[in-house]
Amino acid sequence: MTSIDTTTDRYPASDMPVAVQVLSTFFFGVFGILAIIFAFDQSLVGGIIVATIIGWRGGFAPGHWGKAPQLPSVETLMSLAPEARKRSSGSASFDAYRSDTLQRLEQEQTKFESFLGRLRAAKDKSEFDDFLERRAHRVKETTTAPDRDDDKNI
Protein backbone atom coordinates (compact mmCIF):
# COMPACT_ATOMS: atom_id res chain seq x y z
CA MET A 1 0.00 0.00 0.00
CA THR A 2 1.23 3.46 -0.85
CA SER A 3 1.52 5.93 1.98
CA ILE A 4 0.91 9.61 1.39
CA ASP A 5 2.95 12.02 3.43
CA THR A 6 1.01 15.24 3.87
CA THR A 7 3.13 16.63 6.71
CA THR A 8 5.98 17.88 4.54
CA ASP A 9 6.09 21.50 3.46
CA ARG A 10 6.03 22.48 -0.16
CA TYR A 11 9.67 23.49 -0.03
CA PRO A 12 12.46 21.95 2.02
CA ALA A 13 13.47 23.76 5.17
CA SER A 14 16.53 25.96 4.92
CA ASP A 15 19.37 26.05 7.40
CA MET A 16 19.60 29.80 6.90
CA PRO A 17 18.17 31.96 9.71
CA VAL A 18 14.87 33.69 9.00
CA ALA A 19 16.40 37.15 9.43
CA VAL A 20 18.96 36.42 6.71
CA GLN A 21 16.22 35.13 4.41
CA VAL A 22 14.11 38.25 4.97
CA LEU A 23 17.04 40.62 4.42
CA SER A 24 18.22 38.81 1.31
CA THR A 25 14.71 38.86 -0.14
CA PHE A 26 14.40 42.59 0.66
CA PHE A 27 17.75 43.48 -0.91
CA PHE A 28 17.01 41.39 -4.00
CA GLY A 29 13.70 43.24 -4.34
CA VAL A 30 15.46 46.59 -4.15
CA PHE A 31 18.06 45.38 -6.67
CA GLY A 32 15.30 44.12 -9.00
CA ILE A 33 13.39 47.39 -8.89
CA LEU A 34 16.52 49.44 -9.54
CA ALA A 35 17.58 47.12 -12.38
CA ILE A 36 14.16 47.46 -14.01
CA ILE A 37 14.20 51.25 -13.65
CA PHE A 38 17.67 51.54 -15.21
CA ALA A 39 16.76 49.10 -17.98
CA PHE A 40 13.61 51.08 -18.85
CA ASP A 41 15.69 54.26 -18.79
CA GLN A 42 18.03 52.81 -21.42
CA SER A 43 15.46 51.01 -23.62
CA LEU A 44 11.82 50.03 -23.51
CA VAL A 45 12.58 46.55 -24.87
CA GLY A 46 15.44 46.09 -22.41
CA GLY A 47 13.22 47.12 -19.52
CA ILE A 48 10.54 44.66 -20.57
CA ILE A 49 13.11 41.88 -20.88
CA VAL A 50 14.66 42.59 -17.46
CA ALA A 51 11.23 42.89 -15.81
CA THR A 52 10.13 39.61 -17.39
CA ILE A 53 13.27 37.78 -16.29
CA ILE A 54 13.07 39.05 -12.72
CA GLY A 55 9.32 38.43 -12.50
CA TRP A 56 9.59 34.97 -14.03
CA ARG A 57 12.43 34.04 -11.67
CA GLY A 58 10.22 34.89 -8.72
CA GLY A 59 12.76 36.82 -6.69
CA PHE A 60 15.41 35.57 -4.35
CA ALA A 61 14.27 33.07 -1.74
CA PRO A 62 17.26 31.15 -0.37
CA GLY A 63 15.31 28.24 1.08
CA HIS A 64 13.34 27.43 -2.06
CA TRP A 65 15.92 25.87 -4.33
CA GLY A 66 14.90 22.23 -3.84
CA LYS A 67 12.40 20.40 -6.02
CA ALA A 68 8.85 20.53 -4.69
CA PRO A 69 7.41 17.12 -3.75
CA GLN A 70 4.81 15.73 -6.13
CA LEU A 71 1.25 15.50 -4.85
CA PRO A 72 -0.45 12.14 -5.32
CA SER A 73 -2.43 11.80 -8.52
CA VAL A 74 -6.11 10.96 -8.69
CA GLU A 75 -5.24 7.53 -10.10
CA THR A 76 -3.10 6.82 -7.04
CA LEU A 77 -5.90 7.78 -4.70
CA MET A 78 -8.50 5.81 -6.66
CA SER A 79 -6.29 2.72 -6.62
CA LEU A 80 -6.47 2.81 -2.82
CA ALA A 81 -10.30 2.72 -2.76
CA PRO A 82 -10.80 -1.05 -3.42
CA GLU A 83 -8.49 -1.88 -0.52
CA ALA A 84 -10.61 0.25 1.82
CA ARG A 85 -13.70 -1.76 0.90
CA LYS A 86 -11.99 -5.06 1.74
CA ARG A 87 -10.52 -3.91 5.05
CA SER A 88 -12.37 -4.68 8.22
CA SER A 89 -13.03 -1.96 10.75
CA GLY A 90 -13.19 -4.46 13.59
CA SER A 91 -16.95 -4.11 13.99
CA ALA A 92 -19.03 -6.69 12.13
CA SER A 93 -22.18 -4.58 12.26
CA PHE A 94 -20.41 -1.52 10.85
CA ASP A 95 -18.82 -3.62 8.10
CA ALA A 96 -22.26 -4.99 7.15
CA TYR A 97 -23.75 -1.48 7.20
CA ARG A 98 -20.89 -0.14 5.08
CA SER A 99 -21.18 -2.90 2.48
CA ASP A 100 -24.98 -2.50 2.31
CA THR A 101 -24.64 1.27 1.93
CA LEU A 102 -22.00 0.97 -0.78
CA GLN A 103 -24.13 -1.57 -2.64
CA ARG A 104 -27.20 0.68 -2.34
CA LEU A 105 -25.22 3.69 -3.59
CA GLU A 106 -23.96 1.71 -6.59
CA GLN A 107 -27.54 0.68 -7.43
CA GLU A 108 -28.75 4.27 -7.08
CA GLN A 109 -25.92 5.46 -9.31
CA THR A 110 -26.85 2.89 -11.96
CA LYS A 111 -30.52 3.90 -11.77
CA PHE A 112 -29.62 7.59 -11.96
CA GLU A 113 -27.37 7.07 -14.97
CA SER A 114 -30.13 5.14 -16.77
CA PHE A 115 -32.59 7.94 -15.86
CA LEU A 116 -30.21 10.51 -17.33
CA GLY A 117 -29.91 8.41 -20.48
CA ARG A 118 -33.70 8.24 -20.87
CA LEU A 119 -33.97 11.97 -20.16
CA ARG A 120 -31.39 12.80 -22.83
CA ALA A 121 -33.11 10.49 -25.32
CA ALA A 122 -36.50 12.12 -24.62
CA LYS A 123 -34.98 15.59 -25.02
CA ASP A 124 -33.30 14.58 -28.28
CA LYS A 125 -36.57 13.07 -29.57
CA SER A 126 -38.50 16.21 -28.59
CA GLU A 127 -35.97 18.47 -30.33
CA PHE A 128 -36.00 16.27 -33.43
CA ASP A 129 -39.82 16.26 -33.54
CA ASP A 130 -39.83 20.08 -33.22
CA PHE A 131 -37.31 20.30 -36.06
CA LEU A 132 -39.46 18.08 -38.28
CA GLU A 133 -42.56 20.16 -37.51
CA ARG A 134 -40.77 23.44 -38.35
CA ARG A 135 -39.38 21.91 -41.52
CA ALA A 136 -42.78 20.61 -42.59
CA HIS A 137 -44.29 24.02 -41.87
CA ARG A 138 -41.59 25.75 -43.96
CA VAL A 139 -42.05 23.29 -46.82
CA LYS A 140 -45.79 23.81 -46.71
CA GLU A 141 -45.35 27.62 -46.77
CA THR A 142 -42.93 27.51 -49.70
CA THR A 143 -45.20 25.29 -51.76
CA THR A 144 -48.24 27.49 -51.20
CA ALA A 145 -46.45 30.86 -51.57
CA PRO A 146 -45.83 30.69 -55.39
CA ASP A 147 -49.51 29.97 -56.01
CA ARG A 148 -50.44 33.19 -54.22
CA ASP A 149 -47.91 35.17 -56.23
CA ASP A 150 -49.40 33.85 -59.47
CA ASP A 151 -52.87 34.96 -58.40
CA LYS A 152 -51.65 38.50 -57.72
CA ASN A 153 -50.07 38.83 -61.14
CA ILE A 154 -53.26 37.95 -62.98
N, C-alpha and C positions, 0 to 999 in steps of 0.2 A: 504494500500500500504506500502511496506517495504521501509524504507529509508536507504541509504548506506552512512555511514560517512567515507569520505576519508581524512578528515583533521587530524585525529589522527595519531600520530607517531607509529612506530612499537612497541616501548617499552614505558612504562609510564615514565613520567618525574620524575627525582629524586630531592629530596630537598637538596641533597649534593652539595656543590659548585664544579664548574668545576675543580678548581685547586686540590681539594682533590681527585676527581675522577681520574685525570691524574696521580697524585703522587701514588695513591694506585695501579693503573694499572701498572705503571712503577716498583714499588717495588715488586709486585706480579710476574712480568716478570723476574726480577732479581732472586727472590726466586726460580721460576720454572726452570730457566736455571741452577742455582747452584744445585738444587735438582736432576736434570737429570744428571749433571756431576758426582755428588757423587754417584748416583745410578749406573751409568755405570762403575764407578771406582770399585765398590764392586762386581757387577755381570751384565753380559750382559742381562739376562732375567729381572732382577730387573730394569735396566735402560730402557728397552723397556716398561715394565709395567708402570713405573712412567711417561715416556714420553707420553704414550698413555692416561693415566688418565688426565694429565695436558692438553694435546692437545684436548682431547674429552670434557673436562670441558669448554674450551674456554677462560680461563684466568679469571681474577677478574675484573668485571665491576659492580660497586655498584648499578647503576641505572637500571640494566637489570634483576631484579629478578621477575618481574611480568609476567603473562602469556600474550603472544602476541595476539592481537585481530585477529579473524578469518576473512579472506577475503571472500566476497560473492562468492558462487559457481555459476557455469554456469547455473544450473537449476534455481537458484534464479533470475539471470538476464533474462533468457529466459521467466520466468513466468511474468515478467514485460512488455514484448513486446506486448501482446494482448491489454493491457490497453492503450498503446501509440497509437495504431491504432484507438481506440474508442474515444480518447480525441480530443477535438476541439482546434484548434490553435487560434480561434477567427476570422479567415479569411476564408470565404466560398470558395473563389477561390483556396486558397492554400490547403484546405481540399480536394476539388475535385481533384486537381492536384495530391496530395499525394495518394489518394485512387486509381486513375487511374494508377499512376506509380507503386504502390504496386501490383495491379492486373496484369499489364503488366509484371512485373518482375516474378510473380508467373507463368504466362503462359510461359514465356521464359524458366524458370527453368524446367517446365514440358516437354517442347519441347526438351530442351537440354538433360534431363535425358533419354527421349525416343530415341534420337539420339545416346547417348552413349550405350544404350542397343542394338540398331541395329548394331552399330559399333563393339561391343563385339561379337555379334552373327555372323557377317560376318567374323571377325577374327577367331573365333572358327571354323566356317565352312571351311575357307581357310586352316587352320592348319590341320583339319581332312582330307580334300581332299588330301593335300600333304602327309599326313601319309599313306593314302590308296594307293596313287600312288607309294610311296617308297616300301610299303609292296608288292604290286603287282609286282613291278620290281624285288624285292628280290626273290619272289616265282617263278617268271619266270626264273630267273638266276639259281636257285637251281634245277629246274626241267630239264633245258637244260644242266647243267654242267655234270651230270653223263653220259649222252649219249656221250659227247665228250671224257670223260675218257675211255669209253669202246672202242671207235674207236682207241685211241692211243695204247691200249694194244693189239690190233689185229695184 
